[in-house]
Amino acid sequence: MLVSFENLHLGDAADELEQLGHDFACEVLLYLQKIHSGLVDARDLSPFYTYRGIEMFQAVGANKFAIFAVEIDDDGEVSVTLMLAAEHGVPMYAGGSSWNGNDYSALKTGILNARASVWFE
């Protein structure tokens, strides 16, 4: 399964990705499809953030990036969730959380944690 985070108060990752441009969006979606299909093994990637055992990874293209979660069930079925898409140096707001565009620790503990707590509960 390949899905995108969406919440009325915390934003829409697909919309964020679209705003970063067609070429970048296509590259990210193709990469996520490779992970979903098994052409890229997520177990070989370095986690960007972990929320309650669910690992999230970062795909980077120049100053743009996407963060996605990968879940593998007991049957080996892979689920990929686009959690966030942003541009380095550009502030971002979601619900009561914000990111200044530079502090990745704040991104993890703020917006990304808020989205994960809603999505994975």
N, C-alpha and C positions, 0 to 999 in steps of 0.2 A: 504494500500500500504506500502511496506517495501523496501526502497531504500538506496543507499549509495552515499555520496558526492563524486563527481569526477569533477576535473577541471584540464586542462592542466598545468596551472601555480601554482595552490594552492594544488595539490596533489589528492590522491585517498584514501579515508577512508577504503575501502575494502582491498586494498593492505596493508595498515598500520595494519589492524586487522590480516590479514594472517601472517604478519611478527612476530606477537606476539605469534604465536604457535597455533597449531590445537585445543588443548583442550580449551584454553581461547577463541578462535574464536567461537567454538561451543557453549560454555556457553553463550557468548554475543548474538549470533544469536538466541538461544533458548529463552533467556530472551526478546529480542526484539519481537520475534514472540508471546510471551505471552502478551505483551503489545498490539500488533496489534490485536490479537484475543479477547482482553478484559479480559483475565484471570488475568492480573495485570492492575489495573486502574491507569493510569498516573496521574490522578488528586490527587492521594494519595502520590505521590512522591515529594520530595523537589527539586526545580529547582537549577541547577548548574549555569545557565546563561540564560538570556532572551534577545532576539533580536527582537525588534519591536513587542512585544507581543507573540512571539513564544518561548515557554519554551524548554530548553535543560537540560538534566539530565546526571548524571555520573553513570556508572556501573563500580565497582571496583573489581578486583581480585588480591590480594597480591599487587605487585607494578605495575601492568598493569591496564589500564582503557580504557573505551570507552565513548564517549560523543555522545548522540543522541537527536534529536529533535522530539517532538510529536505535531502533529496538529490534532485537532478534528473539523470537519466541522459541519454545522448546522444540518445535518442528522445523526450525531453521528459517521460518518465514520472516522476511525483513520488512520493517515499516520505517519509512523516512518521513520526517516532519520538518518542513521549512519553518524555523522559529522566528527569524529576524533577517532583514536585509538593510544595510546602511552604508554610509560613506564616511571614511575616516575624516575627522575634522568638522563634520556637520552635526550639530546637536540634534537630539532626538527626544521626543516626549511620548509617554504612553501611560495613561491613567495618572497615578500619583508619582510615577517614576520618571526620571530624566537621565540623559547621558550627555556629557559635554562634547562628545565627538573624539575624545582622546584617551580618557581613563578607562581602560578595559576592565579593571577590577570593579569599577562602579557600574559598568554595563552588565557584568555578570551578576552582581548582587542586587541590582536594581531591576531594570526592564526584563532581562532574561530570566531572572529568578521569579519575577511576578508572572510572566507568561507561562513558565514551566509549572508553577504551583496551580495555575488554573487548568492548563491543558492536561497534565498527567495525574489529576486527582479523580 
